[in-house]
C-alpha cells in the first residue's frame, strides 16, 4: 500500500522541493512531480543551475519515453497526469491543490503531498487527508514551520 506523507506550511516551495528532490536523488529513486506548468518551468531552470555534482537529469511528461527513461525525474502538469504513467518511478510528489487526490497515486510506493501555508491550500489538503484516512492509508505529517530539534 502507498505510504503517504504531507509536508505542510511550506514557506518557500521552490527551495523545499529542491531540497526534497536532493534527498530522493541520493536514495537513487526515480520520481514524478505534479505541479502547475509555471512552477515546473521555474524548477527546471533551478535544477539546470545546480552544480554538476548535484544536478538531477529531468524531463517533462510531454517528452518522449526515451528521454524520460534517461533521467530520474519527470515533471508533469495536473492535466498531463491524467494520461501519464511512470512504471519505474518510486516517488510521486504533488504540488497541485485540489480537494481530491491525483488519479493513479496508488501506483507509487511513496506519495508526498506538498502544501503551502495558505489557508485554501491547507483546507484542500485536509479534504485529501480525510480521503486517504477513510481508505486505510498510512499517513505522516511533517510541519515545515515546526521548530527542528537541536
C-alpha positions as CSV (number, residue, x, y, z in Angstrom):
1,X,0.0,0.0,0.0
2,X,1.2,3.5,-0.8
3,X,2.9,5.4,2.0
4,X,1.5,9.0,2.0
5,X,3.3,12.0,3.6
6,X,2.1,15.6,3.9
7,X,4.6,18.4,4.0
8,X,2.6,21.3,5.3
9,X,3.2,25.0,5.8
10,X,5.9,25.3,3.1
11,X,7.1,28.9,3.0
12,X,9.4,28.6,0.0
13,X,8.1,26.0,-2.4
14,X,10.9,26.0,-4.9
15,X,13.6,25.7,-2.2
16,X,11.7,23.0,-0.3
17,X,11.1,20.9,-3.5
18,X,14.7,21.2,-4.5
19,X,15.9,20.0,-1.0
20,X,13.4,17.1,-1.1
21,X,14.4,16.1,-4.6
22,X,18.1,16.0,-3.5
23,X,17.1,13.5,-0.8
24,X,15.2,11.4,-3.2
25,X,18.0,11.6,-5.8
26,X,20.5,10.4,-3.2
27,X,18.4,7.4,-2.5
28,X,18.5,6.6,-6.2
29,X,14.8,6.6,-6.5
30,X,13.0,7.8,-9.7
31,X,10.3,10.4,-9.1
32,X,7.4,12.2,-10.7
33,X,6.4,15.8,-9.7
34,X,2.9,17.0,-10.5
35,X,2.6,20.8,-10.4
36,X,1.3,23.7,-12.5
37,X,3.4,24.4,-15.6
38,X,4.8,27.7,-14.4
39,X,6.2,26.1,-11.2
40,X,7.7,23.2,-13.3
41,X,9.4,25.6,-15.6
42,X,10.9,27.5,-12.7
43,X,12.0,24.3,-11.0
44,X,13.6,23.1,-14.3
45,X,15.6,26.3,-14.6
46,X,16.7,26.0,-10.9
47,X,17.8,22.4,-11.5
48,X,19.9,23.4,-14.5
49,X,21.6,26.0,-12.3
50,X,22.7,23.3,-9.8
51,X,26.4,22.3,-9.6
52,X,27.3,19.3,-11.8
53,X,27.6,17.0,-8.8
54,X,24.0,17.9,-7.6
55,X,22.3,18.1,-10.9
56,X,19.4,15.7,-11.4
57,X,18.6,14.8,-15.0
58,X,14.9,15.5,-15.6
59,X,12.4,15.7,-18.4
60,X,8.8,16.6,-18.9
61,X,5.8,14.3,-19.3
62,X,5.4,15.6,-22.8
63,X,8.9,14.5,-23.8
64,X,9.4,11.1,-25.5
65,X,9.7,8.0,-23.4
66,X,13.5,7.5,-24.1
67,X,14.3,10.9,-22.7
68,X,12.1,10.3,-19.6
69,X,13.8,6.9,-19.0
70,X,17.3,8.5,-19.2
71,X,16.6,10.8,-16.2
72,X,15.4,10.3,-12.7
73,X,12.7,12.9,-12.5
74,X,9.7,13.6,-14.7
75,X,7.9,16.9,-14.4
76,X,4.2,16.7,-15.1
77,X,1.3,19.1,-15.1
78,X,-2.0,18.2,-13.5
79,X,-3.6,17.9,-16.9
80,X,-0.9,15.5,-18.2
81,X,-1.1,13.4,-15.0
82,X,-4.4,12.0,-16.2
83,X,-2.7,10.1,-19.0
84,X,0.8,9.8,-17.7
85,X,2.3,6.7,-16.1
86,X,5.9,6.1,-15.0
87,X,6.1,2.4,-14.0
88,X,9.7,2.6,-12.8
89,X,9.2,5.7,-10.6
90,X,9.1,5.1,-6.8
91,X,8.0,8.5,-5.6
92,X,5.2,10.8,-6.6
93,X,5.1,14.4,-5.4
94,X,2.1,16.7,-5.8
95,X,2.2,20.5,-5.7
96,X,-1.3,20.9,-7.0
97,X,-4.0,21.8,-4.6
98,X,-7.4,20.3,-5.3
99,X,-9.9,18.6,-3.0
100,X,-9.4,15.1,-4.5
101,X,-6.2,13.1,-4.8
102,X,-4.4,12.8,-8.2
103,X,-5.6,9.8,-10.2
104,X,-3.2,6.9,-10.0
105,X,-1.3,7.9,-6.9
106,X,-1.7,4.3,-5.6
107,X,0.7,3.0,-8.3
108,X,3.6,4.6,-6.4
109,X,5.2,3.2,-3.2
110,X,5.6,6.7,-1.8
111,X,3.4,9.8,-2.4
112,X,4.3,13.2,-1.0
113,X,1.7,16.0,-0.8
114,X,3.3,19.5,-0.8
115,X,1.1,22.0,1.0
116,X,2.0,25.8,1.3
117,X,0.9,27.8,4.3
118,X,-2.1,29.5,2.6
119,X,-5.5,28.7,4.2
120,X,-7.1,27.5,0.9
121,X,-4.3,25.0,0.2
122,X,-4.5,23.7,3.8
123,X,-8.2,23.3,3.6
124,X,-7.9,21.3,0.3
125,X,-5.2,19.2,2.0
126,X,-7.5,18.4,4.9
127,X,-10.0,17.0,2.4
128,X,-7.4,14.8,0.8
129,X,-6.2,13.7,4.2
130,X,-9.7,12.5,5.1
131,X,-10.0,10.7,1.8
132,X,-6.8,8.7,2.4
133,X,-7.6,8.1,6.1
134,X,-11.1,6.6,5.3
135,X,-9.4,4.2,2.9
136,X,-6.8,3.0,5.4
137,X,-3.6,4.6,4.1
138,X,-0.7,5.1,6.4
139,X,-0.3,8.9,6.8
140,X,2.5,11.0,8.0
141,X,2.6,14.7,8.5
142,X,5.7,17.0,8.5
143,X,5.1,20.6,9.6
144,X,7.7,22.7,7.9
145,X,7.2,25.6,10.3
146,X,7.6,23.4,13.4
147,X,10.9,24.0,15.2
148,X,13.5,21.4,14.5
149,X,15.3,19.6,17.3
150,X,18.8,21.0,18.1
